[in-house]
Amino acid sequence: MGAGQQKFDCIVLGAGIAGIAAANKLRLAGLTVCLLEKSRGIGGRLATRRIAGQMFDHGAQFFTAREEGFISEVEKWVAIGIARPWFGGPGHERFCGSDGMSPMAKALAENLDVRREQKVEWIGLENGIWSVRTNSGTFEGSRLLLTNPAPQAVDLLEVSDLIVSTGYLDTLKTIEYEKCISLMLLLESELGLSKTGIIQNESGKPIATLTETSVKGITDRPGIVIQSSPEFAEENFGSSSDSIFKQLTDALPYSGPLKLEEMSLQKWRFAKRIDHDLEVSFMQDEANLLWHAGDGYISPKIEGAFLSGERVAESIIVSFRANGTLSSQGPGESKHAD
Ligand SMILES: Cc1cc2nc3c(=O)[nH]c(=O)nc-3n(C[C@H](O)[C@H](O)[C@H](O)COP(=O)(O)OP(=O)(O)OC[C@H]3O[C@@H](n4cnc5c(N)ncnc54)[C@H](O)[C@@H]3O)c2cc1C
């Protein structure tokens, strides 16, 4: 595949964990895949920001591995050193990226063709070929997988004036998200609030999760990440940084003076998917060879997004086999018949 190639078997919108999991599986099946990612970084809500050379995870802090398909995957990540257990006893382990969450995503995407800073603005289908227009180019694919949060996928479909099956669109419209505000603080001294490096509050308080980054082991200087409750985020999404800083630091379980070196703020409009009754692992619009996957389905976390990505890839592979453009050998040995 040439570096500048713009035609692919499958285009994946989004290089979060779902898009990466799907693309890796499609690539192993012998398909050409391109991921279009609007951000400069890889990982989506597996997000790490560097502040004064220190790594702060400001999206997901940790992940679970409860389902067989994901447990074996995480064992591989631990074996190659990109993830490690953080807290929780046997059977309840919580894992994190060894050097932060986004470096882990980057390592998982190592063999993939990811085009960064490509915001998909419009999609269209003509003669069975998808045309995907971004802020700086047009890409073509015979299959299209969307992995952005469902409300953003719905907006894209509506802006594109695309006729999709009502079942597909109506299901996407039922998937909703809570907001979250993450406040990252680099400090002069440790607060010493927890043994593990994480405090998770019951609902109703302004702070949902508090992480001490040096105890977590991803910074060598003292730092904390305060993640707000959805209620706080809803009320304060439009508030100034100063007001958010004051309210969240006032809510810390710490009464001493806070010696601040640097701060950074991230507002997440689509942070955690709200619980629902959907039992599918992804959505497919069969007539249009269009799919949607991510944490909107199996569970609202990294594990759920990864499994949704793997399962949607199987469905896309089956669609290629059904029209005879892919041999039916196992992943890793398949030959593209085009
Ligand atoms: C603050 C916070 C805390 C969390 N805590 C945890 C936790 O502790 N444990 C846990 O398991 N999970 C947690 N989660 C949830 C977890 O991060 C997500 O469930 C998971 O990362 C979702 O992955 P995804 O691939 O489905 O979506 P995303 O990671 O959102 O990936 C979608 C990608 O699509 C890109 N994109 C969107 N629109 C476009 C476009 N138009 N063009 C191109 N690219 C586009 C985005 O930039 C993004 O990279 C947390 C999330 C947040 C925000």
Ligand as a Chemical Component Dictionary entry (heavy atoms), coordinates in Angstrom:
data_LIG
# 
_chem_comp.id                   LIG 
_chem_comp.type                 NON-POLYMER 
_chem_comp.pdbx_formal_charge   0 
_chem_comp.three_letter_code    LIG 
# 
loop_
_chem_comp_atom.comp_id 
_chem_comp_atom.atom_id 
_chem_comp_atom.alt_atom_id 
_chem_comp_atom.type_symbol 
_chem_comp_atom.charge 
_chem_comp_atom.model_Cartn_x 
_chem_comp_atom.model_Cartn_y 
_chem_comp_atom.model_Cartn_z 
_chem_comp_atom.pdbx_ordinal 
LIG C1  C1  C 0 -13.180 11.180 31.958 1  
LIG C2  C2  C 0 -13.359 9.739  31.557 2  
LIG C3  C3  C 0 -13.100 8.732  32.482 3  
LIG C4  C4  C 0 -13.265 7.391  32.108 4  
LIG N1  N1  N 0 -12.935 6.414  32.993 5  
LIG C5  C5  C 0 -12.913 5.125  32.573 6  
LIG C6  C6  C 0 -12.361 4.108  33.388 7  
LIG O1  O1  O 0 -11.839 4.388  34.475 8  
LIG N2  N2  N 0 -12.388 2.827  32.921 9  
LIG C7  C7  C 0 -12.906 2.509  31.703 10 
LIG O2  O2  O 0 -12.871 1.326  31.322 11 
LIG N3  N3  N 0 -13.422 3.460  30.899 12 
LIG C8  C8  C 0 -13.440 4.743  31.304 13 
LIG N4  N4  N 0 -13.907 5.730  30.472 14 
LIG C9  C9  C 0 -14.586 5.326  29.219 15 
LIG C10 C10 C 0 -13.573 4.872  28.165 16 
LIG O3  O3  O 0 -12.556 5.829  28.043 17 
LIG C11 C11 C 0 -14.333 4.720  26.859 18 
LIG O4  O4  O 0 -15.415 3.830  27.055 19 
LIG C12 C12 C 0 -13.501 4.181  25.687 20 
LIG O5  O5  O 0 -12.224 4.755  25.674 21 
LIG C13 C13 C 0 -14.269 4.472  24.409 22 
LIG O6  O6  O 0 -13.516 4.068  23.282 23 
LIG P1  P1  P 0 -14.131 4.251  21.824 24 
LIG O7  O7  O 0 -13.112 3.792  20.868 25 
LIG O8  O8  O 0 -15.496 3.636  21.793 26 
LIG O9  O9  O 0 -14.407 5.826  21.674 27 
LIG P2  P2  P 0 -13.380 7.044  21.656 28 
LIG O10 O10 O 0 -12.233 6.774  22.529 29 
LIG O11 O11 O 0 -14.196 8.262  21.930 30 
LIG O12 O12 O 0 -12.855 7.063  20.148 31 
LIG C14 C14 C 0 -13.544 7.726  19.124 32 
LIG C15 C15 C 0 -12.515 8.460  18.267 33 
LIG O13 O13 O 0 -13.186 9.070  17.168 34 
LIG C16 C16 C 0 -12.585 10.325 16.925 35 
LIG N5  N5  N 0 -13.559 11.125 16.186 36 
LIG C17 C17 C 0 -14.753 11.603 16.611 37 
LIG N6  N6  N 0 -15.360 12.272 15.615 38 
LIG C18 C18 C 0 -14.531 12.228 14.547 39 
LIG C19 C19 C 0 -14.602 12.738 13.221 40 
LIG N7  N7  N 0 -15.670 13.442 12.787 41 
LIG N8  N8  N 0 -13.580 12.508 12.386 42 
LIG C20 C20 C 0 -12.487 11.791 12.781 43 
LIG N9  N9  N 0 -12.360 11.292 14.041 44 
LIG C21 C21 C 0 -13.370 11.504 14.901 45 
LIG C22 C22 C 0 -12.287 10.868 18.321 46 
LIG O14 O14 O 0 -11.286 11.889 18.288 47 
LIG C23 C23 C 0 -11.815 9.598  19.024 48 
LIG O15 O15 O 0 -10.401 9.433  18.907 49 
LIG C24 C24 C 0 -13.737 7.065  30.809 50 
LIG C25 C25 C 0 -13.983 8.095  29.882 51 
LIG C26 C26 C 0 -13.780 9.417  30.239 52 
LIG C27 C27 C 0 -13.977 10.501 29.222 53 
# 
loop_
_chem_comp_bond.comp_id 
_chem_comp_bond.atom_id_1 
_chem_comp_bond.atom_id_2 
_chem_comp_bond.value_order 
_chem_comp_bond.pdbx_ordinal 
LIG C1  C2  SING 1  
LIG C2  C3  SING 2  
LIG C2  C26 DOUB 3  
LIG C3  C4  DOUB 4  
LIG C4  N1  SING 5  
LIG C4  C24 SING 6  
LIG N1  C5  DOUB 7  
LIG C5  C6  SING 8  
LIG C5  C8  SING 9  
LIG C6  O1  DOUB 10 
LIG C6  N2  SING 11 
LIG N2  C7  SING 12 
LIG C7  O2  DOUB 13 
LIG C7  N3  SING 14 
LIG N3  C8  DOUB 15 
LIG C8  N4  SING 16 
LIG N4  C9  SING 17 
LIG N4  C24 SING 18 
LIG C9  C10 SING 19 
LIG C10 O3  SING 20 
LIG C10 C11 SING 21 
LIG C11 O4  SING 22 
LIG C11 C12 SING 23 
LIG C12 O5  SING 24 
LIG C12 C13 SING 25 
LIG C13 O6  SING 26 
LIG O6  P1  SING 27 
LIG P1  O7  DOUB 28 
LIG P1  O8  SING 29 
LIG P1  O9  SING 30 
LIG O9  P2  SING 31 
LIG P2  O10 DOUB 32 
LIG P2  O11 SING 33 
LIG P2  O12 SING 34 
LIG O12 C14 SING 35 
LIG C14 C15 SING 36 
LIG C15 O13 SING 37 
LIG C15 C23 SING 38 
LIG O13 C16 SING 39 
LIG C16 N5  SING 40 
LIG C16 C22 SING 41 
LIG N5  C17 SING 42 
LIG N5  C21 SING 43 
LIG C17 N6  DOUB 44 
LIG N6  C18 SING 45 
LIG C18 C19 SING 46 
LIG C18 C21 DOUB 47 
LIG C19 N7  SING 48 
LIG C19 N8  DOUB 49 
LIG N8  C20 SING 50 
LIG C20 N9  DOUB 51 
LIG N9  C21 SING 52 
LIG C22 O14 SING 53 
LIG C22 C23 SING 54 
LIG C23 O15 SING 55 
LIG C24 C25 DOUB 56 
LIG C25 C26 SING 57 
LIG C26 C27 SING 58 
# 
